[in-house]
Amino acid sequence: MEEVLKNNPILRTSFHDEKDKLMLFTHAEVHFSPSCVYKFQQKSIVIDQLIKQIFDMRYQEGALLNYAILKDVNRQEIIFAIDHCIFDASSVSNF
């Protein structure tokens, strides 16, 4: 995950309101947080939270990409919520 973030600056970008102008800010680094790991049983709740965070934080310096890792004994899955202003069909090759 950190490699994907490192190689794609737009995924480390957020909007900032500066003197009534909307500016893009690209963070130098974004690090993985263990608090992003959840149990598979929580999948639907986690997806709803990720989507809500993207919309709620869009113009409040929030990340344009949120992710979570779902784990159980036999498998792991990563899920993304990506703001539509940075991810469309032409961006699929990033992943």
ChimeraX attribute file (.defattr): number of C-alpha atoms within 10 A of each C-alpha:
attribute: neighborCount
match mode: 1-to-1
recipient: residues
	/A:1	11
	/A:2	10
	/A:3	8
	/A:4	12
	/A:5	17
	/A:6	15
	/A:7	11
	/A:8	12
	/A:9	14
	/A:10	18
	/A:11	21
	/A:12	19
	/A:13	20
	/A:14	20
	/A:15	19
	/A:16	17
	/A:17	12
	/A:18	8
	/A:19	7
	/A:20	7
	/A:21	9
	/A:22	11
	/A:23	14
	/A:24	14
	/A:25	14
	/A:26	14
	/A:27	13
	/A:28	9
	/A:29	10
	/A:30	14
	/A:31	10
	/A:32	12
	/A:33	8
	/A:34	9
	/A:35	8
	/A:36	13
	/A:37	17
	/A:38	17
	/A:39	13
	/A:40	16
	/A:41	11
	/A:42	11
	/A:43	17
	/A:44	9
	/A:45	9
	/A:46	21
	/A:47	17
	/A:48	11
	/A:49	13
	/A:50	19
	/A:51	17
	/A:52	12
	/A:53	17
	/A:54	19
	/A:55	15
	/A:56	11
	/A:57	14
	/A:58	16
	/A:59	17
	/A:60	12
	/A:61	15
	/A:62	17
	/A:63	22
	/A:64	24
	/A:65	23
	/A:66	19
	/A:67	18
	/A:68	21
	/A:69	19
	/A:70	19
	/A:71	17
	/A:72	11
	/A:73	7
	/A:74	5
	/A:75	8
	/A:76	13
	/A:77	13
	/A:78	12
	/A:79	14
	/A:80	13
	/A:81	20
	/A:82	19
	/A:83	17
	/A:84	10
	/A:85	7
	/A:86	12
	/A:87	16
	/A:88	10
	/A:89	6
	/A:90	7
	/A:91	9
	/A:92	8
	/A:93	6
	/A:94	10
	/A:95	6
